[in-house]
């Protein structure tokens, strides 16, 4: 009988405690943390080594691509895209593509690959962070000796010039393919309904820098330890770069692939922003196969931050293996 009384008493106490808890939950919450919420993220840079070279990935912020839609990738319906994103625990309300700009300090030169989208907010409010990101990483835009463009789409070259017409990187020589320069500054395309805005913006950033440009050729070692590899299709002159120091290599893959699930595991899908989708697929298959076979790591511009990882073969496609982020060099 004593045990029953104790159980009954304990039950009353639990119910009373639960009721009190519900009553407290209904009251307005008073903040009691000793520190306020920061509501900011850590500076967007990540550093690692490639042989004797120091590599730093700097974020220009994500691009907002919006909800999944038909036609973004060939042979991929909106419903199938939603399924593939959901199956991989990825958001389906807004597809984000990162912008991972690679900086290589060789000890003699500071080399920046691509510049981000600049101040234009066509792809959402969170881009245009490269200049501030460089400063957070201890790098100043005026200390950049070379800018190497994988291609000349807006999100790769539209931070060459500031809004006031000055150069964001006043001491940098610019390396680019002549094919991309000619295509994306062609005055005749200013009337093209789909290309005119891209052409106008790219002319604004490339033409004032024409005297500082060096044209890149396939296979050329344009700077010590940095070799160009033509990978056309996404644009006519899209180029990736193999970076090598002390027997270690890293590939800057540019836009050879845009999504670590949708276009890596299914690499034969054409992307809506490709100039030549079939050629882009051929370049993607060739580059990913080479990287998988040689086990060379890559930085890929639009893959999840910081875009550093390996590609392995998986069935008829590939799988992306992000490199573990390390807190010490």
N, C-alpha and C positions, 0 to 999 in steps of 0.2 A: 504493500500500500504506500509505503514511504517512497519507493522508486517511482510509482505512478504520479504521486504529488510533485516529485522533482521534475519529471518529464512535462507535466502540465504547466508547471511554473516556467520551465525553460521555453516552452512553446509560446506562452504569453509574452515573455521578454523578447523573443525573436520577432513576433508580430508587432509588438509595440515599437521595436527598433526599426523595422521596415517602414511602418507608418510615419515615424519621425523622419526617416530618410527621404521619403516621398514628399513630405511637407517642406523639408529643406531644399529639395530639388526644385520646388515650385518658386522659391524665393529668388530674386535677382542675384546673380553670382558676383561676388566682390573679388576683384583680383588681389591675390596675396603673394604672388611670386616676388622675390627680392629684386629681380631684374625684369625690365619690360621686354615684350616680344620684339625681336629685331626686325622681322618682316623683310629681310634682305638675304640674299644668297652669298656664299663665299665668292671671291674674285674668280673669274673664269679662265684660269690657266692651269696647265699640267706639264710637268717637266720630267724628262728622262734622258738617257744617254744613248748615242749611236756611235760606238767606238769612242774616239776622242771628241766627237761633236756633241754639243749640247742641244737637245731638241726641246722646244716648248710649243705646246698646242694652246692657242688662244681662241676663246669663243667670241664670235660676232653675234651670238644670241640665236635663238631658234627662229625658223621660218614657219608661219602658220599656214598650212595648206587647206585647212577647213575639213569638213566632213567627207568621208569616202564618197566617191562618185564614179559612175561609169566613165570609161575612157581615159582615166589617168594612166593606167597600164593596159596594154593590149591583152585581150582575152581574160580580163579580170572585171567581173561585174561588181557593182556596189555591194550586193549581198555577199559575194565571195570574199571581197576585201574585208568587210565587217567580220566575217567568220575567221579569216586568217589573223586579223588583229586581235580578236577576242580570244582565240585559241592560244595566243602568245602573251596574254595579259597586258595588251596595249590599249590605250584609249581609242574609242571609236567616234568621239564627238569632234575631235580636231587632230588631224595627223600632223605631227611636228617633225621637221627635218632640222638637224643641228647644222651649225656652220663652224667647222673645226679648221682654223687657219694654222698652218705649221710654220714655225720659225726655227731655222737651223743656224746656230752660231758655230762656225768652223774654227774659231780662234783668230781668223783673219778677216772674215766677213760675217755680217748678219744678213741672212737671207730669209725673206718672207714669201711664202707661197699663198697667193690670193689675198684679197683685201677685204672681203665682205661686201655688204650691200650699201654701206654708207648711211646717209640720213633718210633715204627713201623708205616709207612704211607700207609699201605695196603688199608685203607679205606679213603684215602684223606689226604690233608695237614693240616687240622685244629684240629686234635686230639693231645693228649699228653700234655694237659694243667693242669693236676691235681696238680702236685707239685707246680707250680707257683700260681695256684688258691688257694691252701692251704695257701701259704705265704700271698697272698692278703687278705685272711680272718683272718689273725693273727694266723695261725696255722703252726707249723713246723712239717715236716715229722718225725723228731726224737721224737716228743712228742706224737705220735700215740702209744697207748698201745696195741690196738687190731685191727686186720684186719679181718673182717668177709666177706667171699666170698659167694655170692649167688650161684655162679657156677664158673667154671674155663675156660670159653671161653676167647679168647685173649683180648677182650675189657673189661674184668673184673679182670684180674690178671697179665697182661703183663707189669705192672709197679712195680712189686715187686722187680725186680733187675735192676740196672743201667747198661748201656752199658759196663762199665769197670769191671763188675762183683761184684760190691759192692751192699749192700742192701739199697734200698731207704728208708726203714722204719726200722732202725736198732734195735729198742727197742720194736717192735710189735710182739705179739703172733698171730698166724694165725689160724682162725677157718674155717674149710672146711669139707665137707662130704668125707668119705673114698671112696664112690662110684665114685665121680667125680675125686678124686686124682688117683685112680686106672685106670679109663677109659682113662683119658687125658694124662697120663704119660706112658701108655702101650707101651713098646718098640716094641712089635709085630705089632703095627699099623703104624710104621714108613715107611712101604712099601705100605700103603693104598693110592691109588691115590688121594682121596679127603681129607683125614685126615692128611697126613704126615706132612704138614707144620704146622698145628695147634698143632699136637703132639710134634714136635720138639721144637717149641717155648714155649709151656707150660712146658715141661720138664726143659727147661732152667730157668724158673721162680719158679717152685714149688719144684723141687728136692733139690736145695741148701738150702731150708727152711724146709726140712722135720723134723728136730729136734725141730722146733718151732711150729709145728702143733698140734692142738687139733681137734679131729674128732667130728663132730656135729651129734646128733641124733634127729629124729623127736620128737617134744614136749619138748625138753630139754630147760631149762633156762640156757643158756651157760654163760651169764653174768647177773648181777642184772638188772631186767627190760627188758631183751631181750630174747625172746623165739623163737625157731626154729619151722617152719611148713614146712614139706616136700611138694614140689610141682613139682614132676619130670615130665619129658617129653621133655622140651627144652634141658636139659641134664639129665643124669641118676640120678644125685644127686642134681638137682636144688632145692633150698630151699629159702623160704621167711622168714621174721623175723618180729614178732610183738613186738613193743617197747611200754612200758607202764610206766607211772609215774604219781602219784597223781590222778589216775582215768582217765587219758587221754591216748589215744592210737594212734599209727601211725604204719602203715604196710609198711615195705620196700619190695616192690613187685618184685624187680629184673627184670627178663625178662619174667614174666608171660604173658605179652602182649607187643607187639613191636610198635604198631601204634594206636593213639587215635581214628582213624576213621576205618582204614582197618581191624584191628583185635580186636577192642573193640565193634564196632557196628555189626560186623560179627564174633563173637568169636569162631565159629566152623571151621574157616579156619586154616589149618596147615601152618606153616612157614618153608621155605626151610632149615633153619639152625637148626630145631628141630632134636634131636636124635630120638625121637619117637613122631611123629606128633599127633597121636590119644591120647596118654597119655598127651601130652601138652595141647590139647584141654580140656580134662577132668579136669586137674588141673586149667586151666584158668576159666572154668565155675564155678568150686567149689569156687575158691578164689574171683572172682568178685561178685558172688552171696552172699558170706559171707560179703564182704565189703559193698555191696549195702544194705543188710538187716540190718547190724549193724551201718551203716552210719559212718564207721571208715575211716579217710583219709589215703591216701597212697602216697609214693614217688615211682615212676616207672622210671626205669633207662633210657629208650629210649624215653619217651614221651616228648612233648614240654617243654622247660626250664621253671621253674626248676623241672618239673615233679610232683608237689604237687597238689593233687586234690581228688575228690570223684568220685565214680562210682555209677550210678543209673540204674535201670532196664529200658529197652526200647524195647518193643515188644519181639522178640526172642533173643535179644542181650542186650547190655548195652550202656550207654552214659557216656562220660567222662566230668566232670565238674571241670575245673581248679580252684584252690583256688585263690582268689584275692591276689595279691602280696601287702604286706604292707611295708610302709617305716619306721615304728617304731615297736619295739618289744613290 
